[in-house]
């Protein structure tokens, strides 16, 4: 049995900073933190701890991929993630500076791996992301017998929580996941 782990870096990191802002009294609730762009910039994600928490033991991991936008040249984020055991996939931002291609790349890789590499009777899929863009992928694969786990902050999309095999909240593990 192998766990195939897919992580939307921007999604988990930015929302983690919102959760940390609430936990440290900088915002009254998660929705206020999001709406007012209140983040705890002191909270950084430890990729090794995330890999262990969401992926399990290295011997049990079929694939662990971290997706995101190309960082500035002096940013060591991706090298740190690779040292911790992640395969890294980066995309250039749009001309307006918005993230592009990440969600579709994740969904495409999940489906491709499910069809070409995974065994639905033995393997499981873990997605560390929380937006509803992933609902069609999760729904179709769970309907085909795949065990599909979502690991994210409490405020993940309700629809995503409803279609997965199991939802695990990162909120109680905020400090553990801190670098």
C-alpha angles and dihedrals in degrees: 000000000000134000116222108205125198120182128192097209099194092046097051096038099046093043089046089057089052091050090048090050090056093044091052096047097253092120131024095229142353095264092054090048091052097042093047095038092239111167137168100233089188091069112090126176119244105218094197092055091046091050091050094043098046101024104038126212114356091241089059096051116101093183135346116196130179116199130194150119124299109271126216114284093255094053114110095191098108095045089052091050091050091050088054092055106269127132104225126219118184132183131195117251121245120263087264090056097251124138113258136183096010101107093042091047091052093048091046093050092048093052093043092050091045091054099038108027114015131081108215091208093055111020132068135204125223121191121191100201135091113205127108093241086090096054097096092050094046093044095050094046095046089049087055091054102265118140103233120187126192118205113186147115118302093259094065113137111286091224091056091050089050097054100043127089092239137354121214119191120223092198096092088050098051095117094040090056092049116113 
